[in-house]
Amino acid sequence: MARPARIYIAAAEASGDMLAAELIDALRAIDPAIQIAGMGGAEMARRGVTSTFDISELSVFGLLDGVRIVKLVHERAEQAAEAAAAFGADAAVLIDSWGFLLRLAWKLEARAPDIKRIKYVGPQVFAARRGRAKVLARHVDHLLAIHPFDPEYFEPHGLKTTFVGNPALARDLSGDGPGFRKRHGIGPDEEMLLMLLGSRRGELERLFPHFAAAAGRLREARPQTRLVTALAPSIAEQAREMIAAEPAFSNLVIVDAPERLDAFHAADAALACSGTVTLELARLGVPTIAAYRLGWITWAIARFILMKAKYISLVNIAADEMLIPEFVQMDCTGDRLAEAAYAMLEDARGREALSERLREVTEVMAGEGGDPATVAARKVLELVRGSHGSPSGPV
């Protein structure tokens, strides 16, 4: 009797860890006998797939940060490749994170070339660094894409690509806004601004002083506004220490991941580090301001050499319209963020119209392919059966 399929799943940061967890659930739902190992974070660990090292040490923000840990990246990639080979994996699914997982693909290619290498979420070459499409095509066997326009960038280089849908637009984002307000002493008619500091240490460190300055300005201009933050597990400890030392955040309501969606539903508006979270907020119709900062050298390279897109937020790119105001690098200051938040909070009618527009755009972005994790899981098993023929289980 054929043995069960063996899949090694690698995620190097918090957003990838969530994608991995959803993929694990979908794989097991399709084939209960499947065997899964890998490296990741808390969400994978909750499903019994534990990492031998802390992935937060790999979660960096910018070119210079990456250079500083390049030796560690290679060591961890070698460690992961050894684990996948020892596990006897039929396929390795490499989720999101470009730098680390490209190196893992290289090491798998050298150490265990029979393991099918599947990239889940491609680099955003539609926005910058078009050459990465060609590089990825040389080192992985298949791409599971989350944007409907991805295939046109990767397939010309010979990389077979399957559009599975954007998981952020398929997740259950239900939450209890009124319950959240009641638990934290925020009245139903009180104004609430959500402030989200990112999920990487670099994001937290670069954005924190500007968010704090904005909070100070808003406390003076709109003392009735309640400020709330929901902390990602990867930065929670460090963020709490920084918040405790910052007078502008003395009245900040701080919650952790379990209350995150309740906070989203309770918010009138949000100021957030640009990323997947802005897409989730848009799907819920929460008017949002996006902030983003890199190290100066990295920013100069990105801005003047690499960037191809007009916007950094996927919602804006999809709509070809600035639905989410973006404050990037030199524009990302406490004064400018506070002014934008003030204007958004002041205009209730404008927020209502923007909320509807955000929902419309994200509905179009979601597509009609069904649950992305399930589509991805079926494709992974199809690729495993197609390349090896022996692993058992339905597809």
Summary of the structure (lengths in Angstrom):
residues: 395
radius of gyration: 21.3
end to end distance: 17.2
largest distance: 71.2
contacts: 1372
relative contact order: 0.14
helix: 53%
strand: 15%
